[in-house]
Amino acid sequence: MSFTPVSFGSAGIEIAAHLHTSDTPAAGPRPALVVGHPGTGVKEQTSGTYAALMAERGFVTLAFDAAHQGESGGLPRGLEDPAQRIEDFKAAVSYLTTREEVDPERIGLLGICASGGYSLAATGGDHRVKAVATVCTAEPARQFRFGADGSQDPAVFQALLDASAQARTRAARGEDPGVLTMFPDTAEEAGALGGEHGIEGWEYYCGPRGHHERSAKFLTWDSVDKMASSDVFRAVPLIGPRPMLQIIGERAVTAWMAVEAHQAGTGPKELHRIPGASHVDLYDKREYIDQAVEKLTDYFTTHLDK
């Protein structure tokens, strides 16, 4: 297996990506997948893992860093803009249509965590996408508003909006607006804030389990108010009659978001649970990833007519 560093434009921003291809010769152009990373992630982490494994199964795969994050361009750094994230997926599809090894009529999207939500929205608005699948679907705006498990006190998000408004005022006055730190200093503190899910996220992004130097440890404050008016699931009914698959961990506290998206689907749809897996388990634990990849391979082989 091999990948090639590539780049493409997304609303005037240069996006850094890895193009994964199989070493096995093909008779003609192959089906292709755009693979998006979790919130604060980068292409060298879980999206790269899935991209490599799906390339081994005969798909051309493109794992990219979101604009304003990772190796991609865009200022300010650490901005989480739902509209731009959706545009990044569409721009990635445009790039794949220019590659001679890709069949432009057989392109699908694979979104992981936050990119799960964004990939659903991108599919709803882009008919070039023939099938979409997600792994541990999450929707950042919902997670900020309601918490990972959906039970957060509404006052928490109101306080974040207060802080975002104050940061915008500081920036307008030429002062440092500051940033929203995404992770506490220790796993114990993460657990106090978010239970097992918080601990696992800290271990993956901040500890040796999955740490990468370019994964985002903060967001700009205006990311918060951009998410306040975002609802990427509004586009889900537009996906039909194209198919939609969501894979979630049986123990994932975030599963309610995938259920909500599933209920909004109007075409062929499936919600597939991986026994014993949590949300973050599907980022890096091969005993769960391999089950997901097997399901994804069957799904995309069927719906991209491989």
Secondary structure, 3 states (H helix, E strand, C coil): CEEEEEEEEECCEEEEEEEEECCCCCCCCEEEEEEECCCCCCCCCHHHHHHHHHHHCCCEEEEECCCCCCCCCCCCCCCCCHHHHHHHHHHHHHHHCCCCCEEEEEEEEEEECHHHHHHHHHHHHCCCEEEEEEECCCCHHHHHHHCCCCCCCHHHHHHHHHHHHHHHHHHHCCCCCCEEECCCCCHHHHHHHHHHHHHHHHHHHHCCCCCCCCCCCEEECHHHHHHHCCCHHHHHHHCCCCCEEEEEECCCCCHHHHHHHHHHCCCCEEEEEECCCCCCHHHHCHHHHHHHHHHHHHHHHHHCCC
